[in-house]
Amino acid sequence: MNEKEMKKWQCRSDLALEAVEQMVGQVDQSQEEGVKYEEDDIRGLKVTCIDVAPEAVERVGKKAGRYMTLDTSAIMTHDHDQLTVAMEVFAEQFGKLLKHRGIKETDTCLVIGLGNDHVTPDALGPLVVDEVIVTRHLYELSPNDVDRNYREVSALAPGVMGMTGIETSDIIESLVKKIKPNFLVVVDALASRSISRVNKMIQMTDTGIAPGSGVGNKRKAVDEETLGIPVFAVGVPTVVDAVSITSDTIDLLLKHIGKSLKEENRSYKKLVPFSAARQTYTEDDLPSPELREQFLGQIGNLEEEEKRQLISEVLTPNGFNLIVTPKGIDSDMENLATLISNGINRVLHPNVQFS
């Protein structure tokens, strides 16, 4: 399968980390020309930074720029202390991204919450905007009384074209021309190609965003080329498609079998009883090629992209490649919105304090 064919059917994802993994292999094992990858552990949270150079855009499938991700399980555990740590790390990394692009503390900002607030997994943007501290009206009405530690900030959730009849990017472009902010922050829900990353990863980038691209409904881009000012996008993958779920399930099944065989020293001819306890799997848990074929036939030894292509060819034509979100999405979205809005507030307004 050549690269053109791979791109034609590749699974939906808005994450640069997944795009790099898909197009140039595991980023923590190799460095592709034009792609700079750094990984760090900050207060127990995995933080990655990917710089995509212009010459790597076509290979990676992402715009040139910086992509930062914060990987945390705190969002799923609903632990207040962990969520506070995640918020602080997010604010720190988002602040670094703004400084990377030369944003000054006096620069004015417009925050846009993309998405449909009537659809829970797509409501991240509007929920964040509801909690962003806006100050532009104070600067307009009584500028001499405003604490200068609070930046001039405005915010809007413009809805989606199916509700307004207007292209979202046109609304934003008109607003930018009218109020003339120095930079834009866009918040949106994303799509992932891995079930392990849904509601567990926050992506920050200085490349803007193409709304709906992860679910095959790509709209006009909201970026610096379109608006003439720096555009920073913050997003969390809240959905995954059925192809990814099926592929990941096959991988987990093989790893579970391999791990159980090693631990229990079972005969490879017997299937392994499944435990209800939560398990952690690694690539080392995969059984040998012979055992994979023993359990799953030729499918067990397919390369990752070949396996996904096969599943896509089965599900997509029949309309079964559904877009799925976790059952606990309501409470997850509340935590995500609070985490991101508090982080943005801390970056935009240095005087903000949280208990």
C-alpha positions in Angstrom: 0.0 0.0 0.0 1.5 3.3 -1.1 1.3 6.6 0.9 -1.4 8.0 -1.3 -3.7 5.0 -0.7 -2.9 5.2 3.0 -4.0 8.8 3.2 -7.2 8.0 1.4 -8.6 5.8 4.1 -6.6 6.7 7.2 -8.6 6.9 10.4 -9.9 10.2 11.6 -7.8 12.2 14.0 -7.1 15.8 14.9 -4.0 15.0 17.0 -0.6 15.9 15.6 0.9 13.2 17.8 -1.2 10.5 16.1 -0.5 12.0 12.6 3.3 11.8 13.3 2.9 8.2 14.6 0.9 7.2 11.6 3.0 8.8 8.9 6.6 8.4 10.2 6.3 5.7 12.8 6.6 5.8 16.6 7.9 9.3 17.4 9.7 8.3 20.5 11.8 5.8 18.6 12.8 7.9 15.5 13.2 11.4 14.4 11.9 12.2 10.9 13.5 15.0 9.0 11.5 18.2 9.5 9.8 16.9 12.6 11.2 17.7 16.0 9.9 15.7 19.0 10.5 16.3 22.7 8.9 14.5 25.6 9.0 15.5 29.3 7.4 14.4 32.6 6.1 17.4 34.6 4.6 16.6 38.0 3.7 13.1 36.9 2.1 14.2 33.6 3.5 13.4 30.2 4.0 16.6 28.0 5.1 16.4 24.4 6.1 19.1 22.0 6.2 18.5 18.2 7.5 21.1 15.8 6.5 20.4 12.2 8.7 22.2 9.6 7.3 23.3 6.2 9.2 20.6 4.4 7.4 17.9 6.5 3.9 19.2 6.1 3.0 16.9 3.2 4.4 13.8 4.9 2.9 14.4 8.3 -0.4 15.8 7.1 -0.4 18.6 9.6 0.3 22.4 9.1 3.7 23.7 9.9 4.0 24.9 13.5 4.2 23.8 17.1 1.9 21.2 18.7 2.0 20.6 22.4 0.0 17.8 24.2 -0.7 17.2 27.8 -1.5 13.5 28.6 -3.3 12.9 31.9 -5.7 10.4 33.4 -6.9 12.9 36.0 -9.8 13.8 33.9 -11.2 10.3 34.2 -10.6 9.8 37.9 -12.4 13.1 38.9 -9.8 13.6 41.6 -9.7 17.3 42.6 -6.0 17.4 43.5 -5.0 15.7 40.2 -7.3 18.0 38.2 -5.7 21.0 39.9 -2.2 19.8 39.0 -3.3 19.2 35.4 -4.7 22.7 35.2 -1.5 24.2 36.5 0.6 22.2 34.1 -1.7 23.1 31.2 -1.5 26.8 32.1 2.3 26.6 32.2 2.5 24.9 28.8 -0.1 27.1 27.2 1.8 30.2 28.5 5.0 28.9 26.9 3.2 28.5 23.6 2.0 32.1 23.6 5.6 33.3 24.5 7.0 31.1 21.7 4.9 33.2 19.2 5.9 36.5 20.9 2.5 37.3 22.5 2.9 40.1 25.1 1.0 40.5 28.4 -0.6 43.6 27.0 -1.9 42.0 23.8 -5.7 41.8 23.6 -7.3 38.4 23.1 -10.6 37.0 21.6 -11.6 33.5 22.9 -13.8 31.5 20.6 -15.7 28.4 21.7 -16.4 26.2 18.7 -19.0 23.5 18.7 -22.6 22.7 19.4 -23.7 23.1 23.0 -26.7 20.8 22.3 -24.4 17.8 21.6 -22.4 16.9 24.7 -19.2 15.6 23.1 -19.1 18.7 20.9 -19.9 21.2 23.7 -16.4 21.8 25.0 -15.9 25.1 23.3 -19.1 26.7 24.5 -18.6 25.3 28.0 -15.1 26.8 28.2 -16.3 30.2 27.0 -18.9 30.3 29.7 -16.1 30.2 32.3 -13.6 32.6 30.6 -13.1 35.9 32.4 -14.0 38.6 29.9 -12.9 42.2 30.5 -13.2 44.1 27.2 -16.4 45.8 28.2 -14.6 47.1 31.3 -11.8 48.6 29.2 -14.5 50.1 26.9 -16.6 51.6 29.7 -14.1 52.5 32.4 -10.5 51.9 31.3 -8.9 53.9 34.1 -10.4 51.7 36.8 -9.3 48.3 35.3 -6.5 46.4 37.1 -3.8 46.1 34.4 -3.0 42.6 35.5 -6.2 41.7 33.8 -5.8 41.5 30.0 -8.4 42.8 27.6 -10.3 39.7 26.7 -13.6 39.0 24.9 -15.3 35.7 24.2 -17.9 34.2 22.0 -19.5 30.8 21.2 -20.7 31.3 17.6 -22.5 28.0 17.3 -22.4 25.8 14.2 -23.5 26.4 10.6 -26.4 24.0 10.9 -27.9 26.2 13.6 -26.9 29.7 12.3 -26.8 29.2 8.6 -23.5 31.1 8.6 -20.0 29.6 8.1 -18.4 29.8 11.5 -15.1 31.2 10.1 -17.1 34.0 8.5 -18.5 35.0 11.9 -15.1 34.9 13.5 -13.5 36.9 10.6 -16.1 39.6 10.9 -15.7 39.8 14.6 -11.9 40.0 14.3 -12.2 42.9 11.8 -14.6 44.8 14.1 -12.9 44.4 17.5 -9.3 43.9 16.3 -7.8 41.6 18.9 -4.0 40.9 18.8 -4.5 37.2 18.9 -7.2 34.5 18.9 -7.7 31.4 21.2 -10.0 28.8 19.7 -11.3 25.9 21.8 -12.9 22.8 20.2 -13.6 19.1 20.7 -11.4 16.8 18.6 -11.4 13.3 17.3 -8.8 10.6 18.1 -7.7 7.4 16.4 -7.0 5.7 19.8 -9.5 4.8 22.5 -6.8 5.3 25.1 -6.6 9.0 24.3 -10.3 10.0 24.4 -10.9 12.6 27.2 -7.3 12.1 28.3 -5.2 14.4 26.1 -5.2 18.2 25.7 -3.6 19.5 22.5 -2.4 23.1 22.1 -1.1 24.5 18.8 -0.2 27.8 17.2 -1.5 26.6 13.7 -5.2 27.4 14.2 -7.9 24.8 13.4 -10.1 23.4 10.7 -13.5 22.8 12.5 -15.0 19.3 12.0 -12.0 17.8 10.1 -11.7 14.9 12.5 -15.2 13.7 11.9 -15.1 14.2 8.1 -17.0 17.5 8.1 -14.2 19.9 7.5 -15.1 23.6 7.4 -13.2 26.7 6.4 -10.0 27.0 8.4 -9.6 29.4 11.3 -5.9 30.3 11.2 -3.4 33.1 10.8 -3.6 33.0 7.0 -7.3 33.6 7.1 -7.5 36.2 9.9 -4.2 37.9 9.8 -3.4 37.4 13.5 -1.9 34.5 15.5 -4.5 31.8 16.2 -3.9 29.3 19.0 -6.1 26.2 19.2 -6.9 24.2 22.3 -8.7 20.9 22.0 -9.5 17.5 23.6 -10.4 14.3 21.7 -13.9 13.5 22.9 -14.9 11.0 20.2 -13.4 8.0 18.3 -14.6 6.1 15.3 -15.6 2.4 15.1 -12.6 1.5 13.0 -10.2 2.6 15.8 -12.3 0.9 18.5 -12.2 -2.4 16.6 -8.5 -2.2 15.8 -7.6 -1.3 19.4 -9.8 -4.1 20.7 -7.9 -6.6 18.6 -4.6 -5.3 19.9 -5.8 -5.4 23.5 -7.1 -8.9 23.0 -3.8 -10.2 21.7 -1.8 -8.4 24.4 -4.1 -9.8 27.1 -3.7 -13.3 25.7 0.1 -12.9 25.5 0.4 -11.5 29.0 -1.8 -14.2 30.5 0.1 -16.9 28.7 3.4 -15.6 30.2 2.1 -15.2 33.7 0.2 -18.4 33.9 2.5 -20.5 31.6 -0.6 -21.8 29.8 -0.7 -23.9 26.7 -1.1 -21.8 23.6 -3.8 -24.1 22.4 -6.2 -23.0 25.2 -8.0 -19.7 25.3 -7.3 -17.5 28.3 -10.1 -16.7 30.8 -10.6 -13.0 31.2 -10.3 -11.1 34.4 -12.5 -8.2 35.4 -9.6 -6.4 37.0 -8.1 -3.4 35.1 -4.9 -4.4 33.2 -2.0 -2.4 31.8 -0.5 -3.7 28.6 2.6 -2.9 26.6 4.0 -3.9 23.2 6.1 -6.6 25.0 2.8 -8.4 25.9 2.1 -9.2 22.3 2.4 -13.0 21.7 4.7 -14.4 19.0 3.6 -14.2 15.3 2.9 -18.0 15.5 0.5 -17.5 18.5 -1.2 -14.5 16.9 -2.0 -16.6 13.9 -3.1 -19.5 16.1 -5.7 -17.3 17.8 -6.8 -14.9 15.0 -5.5 -16.4 11.8 -3.9 -14.1 9.2 -5.6 -11.0 10.8 -3.4 -11.5 13.9 -0.2 -10.7 11.9 -1.5 -7.8 9.8 0.5 -4.6 10.1 -1.4 -1.8 12.0 -2.4 0.2 8.9 -3.3 -2.9 6.9 -5.6 -4.0 9.8 -7.3 -0.6 10.0 -7.7 -0.6 6.2 -9.4 -4.0 6.3 -11.8 -3.0 9.1 -12.6 0.3 7.3 -13.4 -1.6 4.1 -15.9 -3.7 6.1 -17.5 -1.0 8.2 -17.5 2.2 6.1 -19.5 1.0 3.0 -22.2 -0.4 5.3 -22.5 2.8 7.3 -21.2 1.2 10.5 -18.1 3.4 11.0 -19.9 5.2 13.9 -18.5 8.1 15.9 -18.5 7.1 19.5 -18.1 8.9 22.8 -17.6 7.4 26.4 -20.8 6.9 28.5 -19.4 9.3 31.2 -19.0 12.1 28.8 -21.3 14.5 30.8 -19.1 14.6 33.9 -15.9 14.5 31.8 -16.9 17.5 29.9 -17.6 19.5 33.0 -14.1 18.7 34.4 -12.5 19.4 31.0 -14.2 22.7 30.6 -13.3 23.8 34.1 -9.7 22.6 33.7 -9.2 24.4 30.4 -11.0 27.6 31.2 -9.2 28.0 34.5 -5.9 27.4 32.7 -6.7 30.0 30.1 -7.8 32.5 32.7 -4.5 32.0 34.6 -2.5 32.6 31.4 -4.5 35.6 30.2 -4.9 37.2 33.6 -1.8 36.9 35.9 -3.8 38.3 38.9 -6.2 35.3 38.9 -5.9 33.1 41.9 -7.5 29.6 42.4 -8.2 27.9 45.7 
